[in-house]
Amino acid sequence: MSKSKFFLKIIGFVVFCSSGWANDELAKLSNVFVSQNFQLAESIIKTRIAQIEAENSEKETMSDSSKKDLAGYFFALGKARYHLKNYSSAEADLLQSLDLSSIFPDYNYHYLGMLAFDQKDYAKAKRYFNKVLNYRPRSHLHLEARHRLADIAMEKKHWNTARKLLRYIERKKRREPAYPFIIEKLSTAEVKRNNFWQACRWMRKLYRSYPTHEITSEWGTDLSQVKIGKFSPKCKETNSDRRSRIKRLLWAGEVEKAHTEIESFRKNTKRDYDADILLVRYFNHKGDVAQSLKVLEKHFESKRYDFEYLNKLASTTAKLGKFPQAVGLYYKAYKLRPRGKKARDSLFQAAYLSYQFQDYDGADRKFEELIKKFPRSGTARDAKWHIAWIRYLKGDYAGANEHLNTMWKQRRRYRWSRAVTNDKIIYWRAMTLLRMDRKEEAKKDLMKLAGKQEYSFYALSARSRVMELFKESVNRIPASMDFTKFEESVANLEIAPSSEDVAKAPEDSEEQAGILSDEEDLEKEEEKLSKLEDEQEKMVESKKTGSAGKGALAMSAPESSDDVEIEEEKLEVTNFRSKVMNQRFERALELMKFGMFDLARWELYDIERRTSNRTYLKTLMEAYHRIGAYHRSGYIGQVYFSSERSKHGIEGAKYLWDFTYPQAYKENVVASANKFGVPPELVWGVMRQESHFRQDIRSPVGARGLMQIMPYTADKLAALLGKGDYRVDQLSTPEINVEFGTRYLQRLNRKFDNKYPLTVAAYNAGPHRVDAWLKNFGHLDMDEFIEHIPFTETRLYVKKVMTNFHVYELLRDQKQFNLDVAMLSRPVGLTYVGDLPTKENWN
């Protein structure tokens, strides 16, 4: 069935109905609202209102459709005039829209409340915001109304009311740009209530989590000196707070400020060790790990039996490549405290570092000890994988195969960690068979993976291996391959012996996957809050039918799609059975008509979170895509239609793949890709993993925008691009963020000879770390190299981005896909000679 016929089959009513008005005029109005050209919007809307009134001037009564149109235009006019600060006219327009039975009265009341609030008429504003709260069904405006009511309570000095409202808002707006201001207001309200303990709780959060925010920009390292108004609650920061603050200052590029605060703390305290721990973080950030080690070693005699100190010392020692010493320190820490999660992590690091510097027997013993000591932990299951992997690297392919077969048999008994999937076990089992020259058995496993149409990293790697093995007989593997037919086509072909043997594991590495962090529990909790759509994924967990994806609620600018071919320019949708859903969708359509995409997105989201009907969800995907909310259309495609995409493949359900892997911000991506000679598919692959196409997202470490660029890196890129007027807030704009991110990919491609997996690894972990990995195990094949990456996060990141990249190629350029995917089964072909850097070199 064609995509056009499919969407025509689910039509119920037309989204963009012009009601007789020229389509180009409506499109023009939509564009001016998107660009926030409110003066032009005012002119266009006034003209249209005059036309409608003239058309109905001789009629006794105005038709319902004309009233609906007129109500919408008066609302749009009132909104435009509000932004132009023409308050009296805006109020009249909004009231007129209500008189005409507007389909979104809560929006009218919201802007009427905003008008009154801006004019400090708090009594009137309160009445309007309470009407928003009384509106059913609830919408996102309820939260905004509560926020304004809290502001009114603050102005009226009703501190108990303000505190109650702000506590509710605080729970709902974490990780949003307005969150620090909410925390500041909560601090003020608690001080006014003489609840100093709670006030200090919020002030400490500002102190540790937002050290570069405008609220805290003048704060120093001593929180007790900070005042709220003219009063200081004499709050006292903890070591955890102080460390978190310095960490975030360094992440934000405020290196000198961080150093100044460390020195200030050192002068005003007798706790030399606490000051030195901050100094260690500072030196590590600068890449002077040797100096960090010197600072730590002077405390060895007094801290030699301190568990946390030994882990910190082990981590720093490992960064310098002194793995035997680091192993001993981790193991000593484990013996000091042999129970609990931290002990388990210390033992795992001791085993892992032994594996890294090729003490395979020592690693084997420690992994076995971990399995025996903590048999039911996820770490023990990871240890089982590493035992199999070590045997593979040692050339003990029979032993590796035996362990992998055991893991395969136990897959239903144990829930393996996210790093050990069924595809991973199958792929490396096939590789052990291949290395043992049992090619027919290896072929069966590789064919099972290569024939899959969900295109996981291991399915693509298997495809690469098959292409490499059969390159003389099979020139091309179809993008949507039928496993049975393909297996029959190659069943009688002789498989050439592998020319590559597996080398040993690396001698050293700068850091290790999952090294026990020295961050405090409080910071770990904050990291959890940073996950994209944490609450959203929990909400849909019970009803999802495919693999999980990342959701997002960010607003984004619209972008057209050239790939989703709909027969008509007008979006046509299904007729929802629920009256409430129909109302929501009608409101969304009206908002979309005027270019108010941010508001329309919330209406669509209210539908999405209340339905699992697949027909409705397909309609929502198209609507989201039309307004540029790629994170939401992609989320639906990933979560709800994974099995359908896998079943039909790209050729059978391309429209679902296009929604799941959208050409987001196509104009910006293509322009930057052409400018810097980077495949646009690679840019989209990185963007999908980094931000899921959310342009205003900010990570806990300070990375910003679509391609999650750190401010420090952005400063360097701005200098390379000659952008002297660059400001860090511009990283939230697609044009700047995509340009900077693509320029960085170009820099990494040049350094690593267009070996895209290395480029992607460097994008995530830093090129200096990839240099270390190349020096230690650059002689491996690319798939083996990726599996050997010490950082768990980076290893998974490379697999996901390369999967994204190759799926984008399959969707748009299969010939290039065949060339690029073959890279996964070939030798890395690069090495690093010389002293290893401890930080990226921008010279």
Secondary structure, 3 states (H helix, E strand, C coil): CCHHHHHHHCCCEECCCCCCCCHHHHHHHHHHHHCCCHHHHHHHHHHHHHHHHHHCCCCCCCCHHHHHHHHHHHHHHHHHHHHCCCHHHHHHHHHHHHHCCCCCHHHHHHHHHHHHHHCCCHHHHHHHHHHHHHCCCCCCHHHHHHHHHHHHHHHCCCHHHHHHHHHHHHHHCCCCCCHHHHHHHHHHHHHHCCCHHHHHHHHHHHHHHCCCCCCCCCCCCCHHHCCECCECCCCCCCHHHHHHHHHHHHHCCCHHHHHHHHHHHHHCCCCHHHHHHHHHHHHHHHCCHHHHHHHHHCCHHHHCCCHHHHHHHHHHHHHCCCHHHHHHHHHHHHHHCCCCHHHHHHHHHHHHHHHHCCCHHHHHHHHHHHHHHCCCCHHHHHHHHHHHHHHHHHCCHHHHHHHHHHHHHCCCCCCCCCCCCHHHHHHHHHHHHHHCCCHHHHHHHHHHHHCCCCCCHHHHHHHHHHHHHCCCCCCCCCCCCCHHHHHHHHCCCCCCCCCCCCCCCCCCCCCCCCCCCCCCHHHHHHHHHCCCCHHHHHHHCCCCCCCCCCCCCCCCCCCCCCCCCCCCCCCEECCCCCHHHHHHHHHHHHHHHCCCHHHHHHHHHHHHCCCCCHHHHHHHHHHHHHCCCHHHHHHHHHHHCHHHHHHHHHHHCHHHHHHHCCCCCHHHHHHHHHHHCCCHHHHHHHHHHHCCCCCCCECCCCCECCCCECHHHHHHHHHHHCCCCCCHHHHHCHHHHHHHHHHHHHHHHHHCCCCHHHHHHHHHHCHHHHHHHHHHHCCCEHHHHHHHCCCHHHHHHHHHHHHHHHHHHHHHCHHHHHHHHHHHHCECCCCCCCCCCCCCCCC
